[in-house]
């Protein structure tokens, strides 16, 4: 939102400078310059309010925020990428399906193998061990038809699924 407001303010400042230059130059009638300036300002304000209305209620992840450093060491790039994927995946179901689901599927297959279950040959047994929620999240293959506005699983749900995976091979 701040980005849109900043852009509108920058445009208004530029328009003011251009209008002042044209007004003082006198090449165009003063009335025409004032009308064009007012029309432009109104259009910029309308654009800003349309952007505000479009994004009301959005819980867009703050991509600039990174996991905290611990002990002065920066987190490895892979962990930062996973954290970003989890944030984006909770904001948008298609982002979850594209970035988090493949990682979750790989972790699940590994944990099932440790528990003595071959996912390729014993899928019903794997689904039974995982439970319906985790099986749906981790084993579903192919594209989903989720809309961009549909939210992905909340972080608490992901944590619950990961706890279930930890219990699986323990």
Residue pairs with C-beta under 8 A, 6 or more apart in sequence:
1 51
1 52
1 55
4 48
4 51
4 52
5 48
8 44
8 45
8 47
8 48
11 44
12 41
12 44
15 37
15 40
15 41
15 44
16 37
19 33
19 34
19 36
19 37
22 28
22 33
23 30
23 33
23 34
59 91
59 151
60 91
61 84
61 87
61 88
61 90
61 91
62 87
63 84
63 87
63 88
66 75
66 80
66 83
67 75
67 79
67 80
67 83
69 75
75 83
82 103
85 95
85 99
85 100
85 103
86 100
86 155
86 158
88 95
88 96
88 99
89 95
89 96
89 99
89 100
89 152
89 153
89 158
90 96
90 151
90 152
90 153
90 154
90 155
90 158
91 151
91 152
92 148
92 150
92 151
92 152
93 144
93 146
93 147
93 150
93 151
93 152
94 144
94 146
94 147
94 148
94 150
95 152
96 152
96 153
97 143
97 144
97 146
97 152
100 152
100 158
101 137
101 138
101 140
104 137
104 138
104 161
105 138
105 139
105 141
107 138
107 162
107 165
108 119
108 130
108 134
108 138
108 139
108 165
109 119
111 165
111 166
111 168
111 169
112 118
112 119
112 126
112 129
112 130
112 168
112 169
113 119
114 168
114 169
115 129
115 168
115 169
117 125
117 126
117 129
119 126
119 139
123 139
126 135
126 139
127 135
127 139
129 168
130 138
130 139
130 164
130 168
131 164
133 161
134 161
134 164
134 165
137 153
137 161
138 161
153 161
